[in-house]
């Protein structure tokens, strides 16, 4: 996106316009009542954006899409008599088809047929790339709020199942601006049904906001529940890992095995827990994020009770709450297990380090004793060396005396050797001492 150039401002940051326009990238649809919204959300884990754009080009009565329009993750297409909104998210893609409410499905009708879609037809819906996670028929009428038989007519329109709903929001006259009724059941056609009875003066913008809020509520509810089967399947694995950790800790405490074997077992358990955490941390984090959006959408509805039926917030609290508690408990259990394994590993390594230090201390003591013995041997050898050197020097002195005697000098070789012995011993000892001092100075 090009940067803006202002004569009054420094140059824009490269991301300024992108970040600023993010809040405008997914506007709510605007439409008149009565209307039928056909909504399909599919998981897009193996679906590319190009595949989705190619499918959008197959819409009936749609001319060729301009290349410039196929940018980003949001697109609103106006066709002949209906509009299609395409939104791609990280894990799912939403298709919202807004069209006038068919005449056979108006207020008071009994379980009207709404599939295939009046606008796109069943073939286009069925060939949407991806796997369906949510499908809803949302009918919005600007009548029926004051009808005393509204509950029974709504029940006939929705079909079998316990009806839940509420009054939503407030107008300037301190009245609710619409009533919601649904049974949150998947019908034979694969769609859930929702019915909104709005005030006659409901604006097109408000209609779009109400529809978006309800469709997102159900979509994010389903997305948050994707982690529930995973949490249940992990229960047995976590139990086994916990028992294995208890057994390792017991062996560690009672010193029943060698430290090396304990380290191997503990390292294997740590690798298993780390692998499980890496595989499932995203799913659990996503579940918490989706659940937070669900709670936010319920709060935005500003529900007030409808006589005789349970509100959406109460229903979600009783049904969705325990499911998310299970997911969160499993996530916390996995995190706690990883921490316990890490603590056990630290404890065992500390014990190994202490044992290693003790072994090294013993080696140092043995080495010190060996050096002391070697020093004593060296001292003994040095004494013998002094005696040996002195002996050879004195012997040379004896030979010198004999040579002088033979030459005619009146001298006794034995006396010369005897008197020179102390001098030779002293000189040799001093030489050794000098050598020791020179080595110490180095």
C-alpha positions, 0 to 999 in steps of 0.5 A: 500500500502506498504511503501518504505524503503530507506537507505537514507531517514527516514521512509515514512509517511503512506500516501506518496505513495497513495498521490504520485500515485494519479496523475497516477491513471487515465492515458489517453488511447493510441490508433491509428487512425482512432478509434471509442470511445463508451463512457457511463457515468452513475449515480451511486447513488444506484450502488455498486462497486461490481456490476460494477466489476461483469458487467465488467466480462461479457465483451465478449472475456474477461478472468476472472479478477484477484482479485488484479486488482479489486482495486481502482476506475480505471481499463483498460481492454484489450480485443480481438481487443478493450479496455475498461476503467472503472472509478468510481467517486463520483457521476458517473461512466464512461465506455470508449470503444476504438476500430478501426473505422468500415469501414462503418463509415470512412471519407465521409460516411453518418450517419453511424450506430454505435450502437450496439458497434462493440466491446461489443454489445448492450446487454452489454451496455444496462445492465450497472448498473446505469442511463445514464447521457452522451453517446457519439460516438466519431470518430477520423480520421487522415485525412480530415483536408485539405478537402475543403468539410470537413464541409459538410461531417462532417454534413452528418456524424453527422446528423441533427442539427447545427454544432459547432466546432473549431480548437484545439491546436497547433503543433510545426509548429504553426498549429492546431493539430486537428479539432472538429465538433459536433452538441451536439444532442442526436440521435435516438440511445441515443448517441451524436456524435463527430467527430475529424479530426486529423493530419496524424502524430498524436501520440497515446498519443495525441489521448488519451488526445484529446479524454479524454478532449472532453469526460470529457467536455461533462460529466462535462457539464451534471453533472453541469446542474443536479442542474438546475431543482433543482434551478428552483423548489426552486424559488417558495419556496424561494419567499414564505420564503422571503415574510414570512420573510418580514411579520415577520419583519413588525410585529417586527417593528410595535410591532403588536404581542407578542415577544413569538409568533414572536420567534415561527414564526421566529424559524419555518422559520429558521428551514425551510431555514436550512433544504433547505440549508442542502438538496441542498448545496452539489448539488450547490457546486458540480455544481460550481466544475463541471462548473469549470472543464468544463471551464478548459477543454475548455481552454485546447482545445486552440480553434481557429475558424473554418470558418462559425461555432460557437466554443465550447467555444462560444456555452457553454458561450451562453448556459451553462453560463445562466444556471449556472448563475441561479444555482449560483443565487439560491444558493446565494439567499438561503444563503442570506435568511439564513443570513437575518433570522439569523439577524432578529432572533438576533434582536428579541432576543435582544429586548427580552433580553432588555425587560427581563432585564427591567423586572428584573430591576423592580423586583429588585427595588420592592425587594429593596423597600420591603427590605427597608420596612422590615428594617424599620419594623425590627427597629420598632420591635427592639424598641418595643423589647427593651421596652418590655425587659426593662419592664420585667427587671424593673418588676423583679427589683420591685419584688426584692425591695418588697422582700427586704422590706419584709425581713426588708430592709428599701427600697422603691420598687417603688423607686428602680424600677424607678431609675433602669429603665434608666439603664435597657433601656441603657443596653438593647439598648447596647446589641442590638447594639452589636448584630448588629455589630456581624451580620455585621462582619459575 
